[in-house]
């Protein structure tokens, strides 16, 4: 049987990808950001996951106002890095896991969550930046990745509660898969940040760190936070944090297991006018 061994949470700031691709990681501005991921790179090599289920949001590259799926699972054999206007990032293509992805789609849809099944999708910085941060600059990603896109761009967006419950359905799906796979689930998206309007540049350190505390110790209570609180406290783009609740909902303690081990926690401000958060939880 497959099992979820750990969950990883991280921001996916596009400028971080540009800093990596342009060789700026050693610059004074970026050093503290990348130092926060040194542990994670070593940890991932030791963990050797067979599959990463990566929750992210598309930034109008694969989808547009013509089609806005709330939840979309990538079931293809591979996914190409997207051209977001300045050419695709120079990173490896993403190899999928069609069999497990199809099994998850079957199980989760039968578990009363509506998913859009995507057999062709280019993946943007929302997916490739987290991989670069935790895997480093590599010739190939260390394992297959199942992309799972969530609409947090165009309203109406899903609630944190629904994301948390979806994570529980994903855990049930993965644990019913008949192959002994080591699966990690990653939740990505920025912490407090706002890109437009009078509050552009908003960062809320206190709220961000309280969010991390509650994500670790009180995910069920955190999942009941209304979406307007994310917008008010973390800015219009802070709503991306509901995607972290999908990964957190998939951890075993939510289903009566032991509390997870906090293997790594990191927070840094600023990175391109956003707050960067990063957390690794291991199942026990």
C-alpha positions in Angstrom: 0.0 0.0 0.0 1.2 3.5 -0.7 1.6 5.9 2.3 2.2 9.6 2.8 5.4 10.0 4.8 5.7 13.7 4.9 4.2 17.0 3.9 6.2 20.0 2.7 5.0 23.6 2.6 6.7 26.5 0.8 6.2 29.8 -1.0 6.6 29.8 -4.7 7.7 33.4 -5.4 8.5 33.7 -9.2 11.5 36.0 -8.5 13.1 33.2 -6.6 13.0 31.1 -9.7 14.6 33.9 -11.7 17.3 34.3 -9.0 18.1 30.6 -9.4 18.1 30.7 -13.1 20.2 33.8 -13.4 22.8 32.7 -10.9 21.9 35.3 -8.2 21.6 32.9 -5.3 24.9 34.1 -3.8 23.9 37.8 -3.8 23.4 39.4 -0.4 19.7 39.9 -0.9 19.0 36.3 -1.8 21.5 34.4 0.5 19.1 34.3 3.5 16.3 33.0 1.4 18.2 30.1 0.0 20.0 29.3 3.3 16.5 28.4 4.6 16.3 25.5 2.2 19.8 24.0 2.7 18.4 21.5 5.3 15.5 20.7 3.0 17.8 19.7 0.1 19.7 17.2 2.3 16.5 15.9 3.9 14.8 15.2 0.5 17.8 13.2 -0.7 17.6 11.1 2.5 13.8 10.6 2.2 13.9 9.4 -1.4 10.1 9.8 -2.2 8.7 7.7 -5.0 6.1 10.3 -5.9 5.4 14.0 -4.9 1.8 15.1 -5.0 2.3 18.9 -5.5 -0.5 21.4 -4.8 -0.1 24.7 -6.5 -2.0 27.4 -8.4 -1.7 28.1 -12.1 -1.0 31.8 -12.9 -3.1 32.1 -16.1 -0.7 29.9 -18.1 -2.5 26.6 -18.4 -5.9 28.1 -17.6 -7.5 31.5 -18.3 -10.8 33.2 -17.8 -12.2 30.9 -20.5 -11.9 27.9 -18.2 -11.4 28.0 -14.4 -11.3 24.6 -12.7 -11.5 24.9 -8.9 -9.4 21.7 -8.5 -7.5 20.1 -11.4 -5.4 16.9 -11.2 -2.7 16.3 -13.8 -2.9 12.7 -15.1 -0.4 13.0 -18.0 2.9 11.2 -18.4 4.8 14.4 -18.5 4.3 18.2 -18.1 6.4 20.9 -19.8 7.6 24.0 -18.0 5.4 26.9 -19.1 6.4 30.0 -21.0 5.2 32.8 -18.7 6.2 35.6 -21.1 10.0 35.4 -20.9 10.5 31.8 -22.1 10.2 28.6 -20.1 12.4 28.3 -17.0 15.5 26.2 -17.7 14.4 23.3 -15.5 13.7 19.7 -16.3 10.3 18.6 -17.6 8.1 17.1 -14.9 7.5 13.4 -15.2 4.0 12.5 -14.0 2.6 9.3 -12.5 -0.6 8.6 -14.6 -1.6 5.4 -12.8 -1.5 6.9 -9.3 -3.0 10.2 -10.5 -5.9 8.3 -12.2 -6.4 6.2 -9.0 -6.6 9.4 -6.9 -9.0 11.0 -9.3 -11.3 8.0 -9.2 -11.2 7.7 -5.4 -11.5 11.4 -4.6 -14.4 12.0 -7.1 -16.2 9.0 -5.6 -15.5 10.6 -2.2 -17.7 13.5 -3.4 -15.0 16.0 -4.5 -15.3 17.3 -8.1 -11.9 17.3 -9.9 -11.1 18.4 -13.4 -8.9 15.7 -15.0 -6.1 17.3 -17.1 -4.2 15.2 -19.6 -2.2 18.1 -21.1 -0.9 21.0 -19.0 2.1 23.2 -19.0 3.3 24.0 -15.4 4.4 27.4 -14.3 6.5 28.8 -11.4 3.8 27.8 -8.9 5.1 24.2 -9.4 8.6 24.6 -10.6 9.9 27.1 -8.0 9.1 24.8 -5.1 10.9 21.9 -6.9 13.9 24.1 -7.5 14.0 25.3 -3.9 13.9 21.8 -2.4 15.6 19.8 -5.1 18.2 22.3 -6.2 19.4 22.7 -9.8 19.3 19.2 -11.2 19.3 17.5 -14.6 16.1 15.6 -13.7 13.6 15.9 -10.8 14.2 13.1 -8.3 10.8 11.4 -8.7 7.5 11.6 -10.6 5.3 14.6 -9.6 1.5 14.7 -9.7 0.5 18.4 -10.3 -2.7 19.4 -8.5 -3.9 22.9 -9.4 -6.2 24.9 -7.2 -8.0 28.1 -8.3 -7.0 30.9 -5.9 -6.8 33.5 -8.6 -10.4 34.1 -9.7 -13.3 34.3 -7.3 -15.0 32.3 -6.0 -12.1 30.4 -4.5 -12.4 27.3 -2.3 -12.6 27.7 1.4 -9.8 26.5 3.7 -12.3 24.0 5.2 -13.0 22.4 1.8 -9.2 22.3 1.1 -8.6 20.6 4.4 -11.3 18.0 3.8 -10.0 17.4 0.3 -6.6 16.7 1.8 -8.2 14.0 3.9 -9.8 12.5 0.8 -6.5 12.5 -1.0 -4.9 10.6 1.9 -7.6 8.0 1.7 -7.0 7.7 -2.0 -3.3 7.3 -1.7 -3.5 4.8 1.1 -5.8 2.6 -1.0 -3.3 2.4 -3.8 -2.0 -1.1 -4.2 1.7 -0.3 -4.6 4.2 0.3 -1.7 5.0 3.9 -2.7 6.6 6.6 -0.4 4.5 9.6 -1.3 5.0 13.2 -0.1 2.4 15.9 -0.4 3.5 19.5 -0.9 1.3 22.5 -0.3 2.6 25.7 -2.0 1.7 29.4 -2.2 2.8 32.6 -0.7 2.4 33.8 2.8 1.3 37.4 3.3 1.6 39.5 0.2 -0.4 41.8 -2.0 0.5 42.7 -5.5 -1.8 45.5 -6.3 -3.9 48.4 -4.9 -3.3 50.7 -2.0 -2.0 47.8 0.2 0.5 46.5 -2.4 3.6 45.3 -0.6 1.6 44.3 2.6 3.5 41.8 4.8 2.2 40.6 8.2 4.9 38.7 10.1 2.8 38.2 13.2 -0.1 36.7 11.3 2.1 34.5 9.2 3.9 33.0 12.1 0.6 32.4 14.0 -0.6 30.7 10.8 2.4 28.4 10.9 1.8 27.7 14.6 -1.8 26.7 14.0 -1.0 24.7 10.9 1.2 22.5 13.1 -0.9 22.2 16.2 -4.5 23.2 15.3 -5.1 22.5 11.6 -8.8 21.7 12.1 -9.4 25.0 13.8 -7.3 26.8 11.2 -9.3 25.3 8.4 -12.4 27.1 9.7 -10.9 30.5 9.2 -13.1 32.4 6.6 -11.5 33.5 3.4 -12.0 37.1 4.2 -9.6 36.8 7.1 -6.8 35.7 4.7 -7.5 38.7 2.5 -7.7 41.2 5.4 -4.6 39.9 7.3 -2.4 38.4 4.6 -3.4 40.5 1.5 -5.3 39.6 -1.6 -2.7 37.0 -2.6 -2.4 35.6 0.9 -5.5 33.4 0.0 -2.9 31.1 -1.6 -2.4 29.7 1.9 -5.6 27.6 1.7 -3.6 25.3 -0.5 -1.3 24.5 2.5 -4.4 23.0 4.2 -4.8 20.4 1.5 -1.3 19.0 2.4 -2.0 19.4 6.1 -5.4 17.6 5.8 -3.5 14.6 4.3 -1.4 14.0 7.4 -2.2 11.0 9.5 -2.8 12.8 12.8 -5.9 14.3 11.3 -7.2 10.7 11.1 -6.4 9.9 14.7 -2.6 9.2 14.3 0.2 10.6 16.2 1.2 14.3 15.9 3.7 14.9 13.1 7.3 15.7 13.8 8.3 19.3 12.8 11.5 18.5 10.8 12.1 22.1 9.6 10.6 25.5 9.9 11.8 28.7 8.1 10.4 32.2 7.7 12.0 35.2 5.9 11.0 38.7 4.8 11.3 40.0 2.2 11.6 38.1 -1.0 10.3 40.3 -3.9 7.8 42.0 -1.6 6.4 38.8 -0.1 6.9 36.8 3.0 8.5 33.4 2.5 7.4 30.5 4.7 8.6 26.9 4.6 7.7 23.9 6.8 8.4 20.2 6.7 6.3 17.8 8.7 6.9 14.0 9.0 4.2 11.5 9.8 4.8 9.2 12.8 
